[in-house]
Amino acid sequence: MSNPANSKRFDLPCMILAGGQSRRFGSNKAFAQFRGARLIDSLLERIEDQTAGPIAINAPSGAGLGDLNLPLVADLLSGSLGPLAGIHAALNWAEQAGYAAVLTSPVDTPLLPKNYVERLVETGAPAIAKCDDRLHFLHGLWPTHLREKLALAVENGLRSARDWATESQAVVCEFHYQAGLDPFFNVNTPEDLQTLENG
């Protein structure tokens, strides 16, 4: 799927955050069809064009994603903590693989910018994405040494990705609208998916 000839690729690991329950969507968003492909396949193509590092999916083993032949990394922190548990799992996975930083991106953002990785690397970790006036706290580049700090913060009651960005002193990396859409537009409902289809 990747096309490295058209883009600069970096040796960085990436974790796709796909552990949510998709309540508002009504079914697993990873499998939703977008422009002839599943959301997760659309995102994977964007990521594979930008990183030569390993890619894994933060999801439980029974998520039905085995056909992708990518590691499925379950949350290590218990208690249904949402995306912060996914970021923690990403930090642990990348650290064990010997990397100093890890990229994260939610599965429901198929329009990921083609310069996503390059811009985050230029900004330096920790960094989160911003498009115009909206911050995207789950799109980020995180140093793996923050693993224990995140675990401790969660143990002390931290639950907000926004608060984690502040706690970790993440720098904001600026992006811009593409073809009239926020490239980090996330699909929460079938209506959101239709908005992207019509964009």
C-alpha positions in Angstrom: 0.0 0.0 0.0 2.8 2.4 0.7 4.5 4.6 -1.9 7.8 5.7 -0.4 9.0 7.3 -3.6 6.5 10.1 -3.2 7.3 11.0 0.5 10.0 11.1 3.1 9.8 8.2 5.5 11.1 8.1 9.0 12.2 5.2 11.2 9.5 5.8 13.8 7.0 3.3 15.3 3.3 4.2 15.1 0.4 3.0 17.1 -3.1 3.2 15.7 -5.6 3.8 18.5 -8.5 1.5 17.8 -9.6 0.4 21.3 -12.8 2.5 21.5 -16.2 1.0 21.7 -17.7 3.1 18.8 -20.9 3.6 20.7 -22.0 6.7 18.7 -21.2 5.0 15.4 -23.1 1.8 16.2 -20.5 -0.6 14.9 -16.7 -0.9 14.8 -15.5 2.2 13.0 -12.3 0.5 11.8 -14.4 -1.5 9.3 -16.6 1.4 8.1 -16.3 2.0 4.3 -14.8 5.3 3.2 -14.2 5.9 -0.6 -14.0 2.2 -1.3 -11.8 1.1 1.6 -12.1 0.6 5.3 -11.2 3.5 7.6 -8.3 1.6 9.1 -7.0 0.7 5.6 -7.2 4.4 4.5 -5.3 5.5 7.6 -2.7 2.7 7.3 -1.9 3.7 3.7 -1.2 7.3 4.9 1.0 6.1 7.7 2.9 3.5 5.7 3.8 6.2 3.2 5.5 8.2 6.0 7.2 5.8 8.4 9.5 2.9 7.8 9.1 1.9 11.5 6.9 -0.8 12.9 3.1 -0.2 13.1 0.8 -1.7 15.7 -2.9 -1.4 16.6 -4.1 -0.6 20.1 -7.1 -3.0 20.3 -8.1 -6.1 22.2 -7.2 -9.5 20.6 -10.8 -10.1 19.6 -11.2 -7.0 17.6 -11.3 -8.8 14.3 -8.2 -7.0 12.8 -6.1 -10.1 12.3 -6.2 -9.8 8.5 -3.9 -6.8 8.7 -1.0 -8.9 10.0 0.0 -6.2 12.5 0.6 -6.6 16.2 -2.5 -6.0 18.3 -1.4 -4.3 21.6 -4.0 -4.3 24.4 -4.2 -1.8 27.2 -1.9 -2.4 30.1 -3.7 0.0 32.4 -7.0 -1.5 33.7 -10.3 0.3 34.2 -11.5 1.3 30.7 -9.5 4.4 30.7 -10.0 5.2 27.0 -7.3 6.8 24.8 -4.9 7.5 27.6 -4.5 3.8 28.1 -3.9 3.5 24.4 -1.1 6.1 24.5 0.4 4.3 27.5 0.3 1.0 25.6 2.0 2.7 22.7 4.8 4.1 24.9 5.4 0.7 26.5 5.3 -1.2 23.1 7.7 1.3 21.4 10.1 1.4 24.4 10.3 -2.4 24.4 11.1 -2.3 20.7 14.0 0.1 21.5 12.6 3.3 20.2 12.9 6.7 21.9 9.5 8.0 20.7 6.2 6.8 19.2 3.6 8.3 17.0 -0.1 7.9 17.7 -3.2 8.3 15.5 -6.8 7.4 16.1 -8.3 4.9 13.6 -11.2 7.2 12.7 -9.1 9.9 10.9 -8.6 8.6 7.3 -7.4 12.0 5.9 -4.2 12.1 7.9 -1.9 14.8 6.4 0.8 13.4 4.1 3.3 15.4 6.0 2.1 14.3 9.4 5.2 12.5 10.5 7.6 15.0 9.0 6.0 18.0 10.7 5.8 16.3 14.1 9.5 15.2 13.8 10.4 18.8 13.0 8.5 20.0 16.0 10.0 17.5 18.4 8.5 15.2 21.0 6.3 15.5 22.8 4.1 17.2 20.2 0.4 17.2 19.3 -1.4 18.3 16.2 -3.4 21.4 15.7 -5.5 22.5 12.7 -6.5 26.1 12.6 -8.1 26.6 16.1 -8.6 23.0 17.0 -6.2 20.9 19.0 -6.0 17.1 18.3 -4.6 15.6 21.5 -4.4 12.0 20.3 -2.4 12.8 17.2 1.0 13.1 18.6 4.6 12.2 18.9 5.5 11.0 22.4 8.9 10.2 24.1 8.8 6.7 25.5 10.4 7.9 28.7 7.0 9.4 29.6 5.5 5.9 30.1 5.9 5.9 33.9 4.8 9.5 34.2 1.6 8.8 32.3 0.9 5.7 34.4 1.4 7.6 37.6 -0.8 10.5 36.4 -3.6 8.1 35.5 -3.2 6.4 38.9 -3.6 9.8 40.5 -6.9 10.4 38.6 -5.9 11.9 35.2 -8.4 11.0 32.5 -8.3 13.8 29.9 -6.1 13.7 26.8 -6.1 17.5 27.0 -4.8 17.4 30.5 -2.1 14.8 29.5 -0.9 17.1 26.7 -0.5 19.9 29.3 1.1 17.5 31.9 3.6 16.3 29.3 4.3 19.8 28.1 3.5 18.8 24.5 4.4 21.4 21.8 1.7 22.3 19.3 2.4 21.4 15.7 0.4 23.5 13.2 -1.5 22.0 10.2 -4.0 23.5 7.9 -7.3 22.6 6.2 -7.0 20.5 3.0 -9.6 20.7 0.3 -11.9 22.5 2.8 -11.6 19.8 5.5 -9.7 19.4 8.7 -7.3 16.5 7.9 -7.8 15.3 11.5 -11.6 15.2 11.2 -12.6 12.2 13.1 -15.6 9.9 12.4 -17.8 9.5 15.4 -21.1 9.0 13.7 -22.4 7.7 10.4 -23.3 11.4 9.7 -19.6 12.3 10.2 -18.6 9.7 7.6 -21.1 11.1 5.1 -19.6 14.6 5.7 -16.2 13.2 4.7 -17.6 11.3 1.7 -19.2 14.6 0.5 -16.1 16.7 1.2 
